[in-house]
């Protein structure tokens, strides 16, 4: 063991008392003197352990409702002293400062206090000062002091001490110090976020501090030569895939998470709707449909683009049943995401050992507030989430012909899907079923044509007399800058169009729609997704 330090005195002061008594007993059994404060000291004494109050150590009483108790030279001198420095050793002797070899601290529950909706005074009172100070002092001086901030490390501490005959090694103390500084950084980040966003209501504060916690490392990133990991934000956050229960299948990859999240976010748009199935490939939907049941919705979604669905991700808006599971397993599927699955469905999926079945606690709110961010060279782009939505009463009919009720229904369905398709996005929908999806092209006309080609391929595959784009509604995520994209949709058989409007050539596009007999509505809102 490199540079062992024998643990003779420990200072314990914790808000989370998980495992505290067992730790105290283990330390006492190894002849470690226990020094403690307030409720921590009481919990240890109630367990029959001998504990010295911090006031006995400092010769100074706790005061100001406990705000001032550990902020004292006899505490921080005992933590920060370089013990093989003669001047430090003399100062300790001159002022009666004893060394503290182990500190066990976790901080006031600031995040939990905010989460439960406490008033401002209570939130401020739960900003820990002495705790982070002790943590940072101990972590800085890890050459001599062990700092434990996570109850999960109590067992490792005792194991280390037993291996070292009551001592801890330098490598172990370095590891604890790294965790300690991460803990105080996350704590301060939570406080700064509350002050900026909740207290001062600044959307984009001068400094943006964030903290996140590792869930797991992944097999690799987008490509095998890239390393990757999954993190979750510290503090309150929306529930999604990281909180899902994986019932079967191999480990999820970076791409699995990315694509499954795209599917989950889209199917959440239909949380309160009829049975809905979403099929995603490379973060773009390749089939979306509603039905009388999930099995019917699956058939309709698959029919949109059965070629792209191979090796795709499936998300549904209600618990899976056996009939739907049987259909899904007839093609190669990477991941299925659902808010539940019955035993029969689980048994069917179990026959496909590599298929991952994820059960999410709930579907995320598609209208939730928040921000998204993208890393660019030299910076970070931060923006509001695209939580806006169009109310049917806000639509503006701009053509001579207004859409029929069914056309309007399909327009809104297509618009909902289009907001989840990479720009330039074109989505054809007929009777609650995507008929063709064009994504990510450099111009809108090509997206319209690609979507129509896919619809024609589907008709050939299934033996339909005509593509489902005939009599469909088409959505464009942004305005048609020229009439050519709209005319491509008309050539595919679309009879209704929903688009943002706002082009300097709107009049030209409207005239082309009128000439083709199309009904068109403007939303006044676009949904680029790059």
PyMOL commands that set and color helices and strands:
alter all, ss='L'
color gray80, all
select helices_A, chain A and resi 20-29+38-46+54-58+73-80+86-94+110-115+120-125+130-140+151-163+170-199+241-243+254-270+294-304+306-309+322-328+343-349+392-394+405-418+444-462+483-491+506-516
alter helices_A, ss='H'
color red, helices_A
select strands_A, chain A and resi 5-6+9-14+33-36+52-53+102-106+146-148+167-168+212-218+228-233+245-248+275-281+284-291+312-316+333-338+356-359+371-376+379-384+396-397+426-429+434-438+473-476+496-499+519-522
alter strands_A, ss='S'
color yellow, strands_A
deselect
rebuild
show_as cartoon
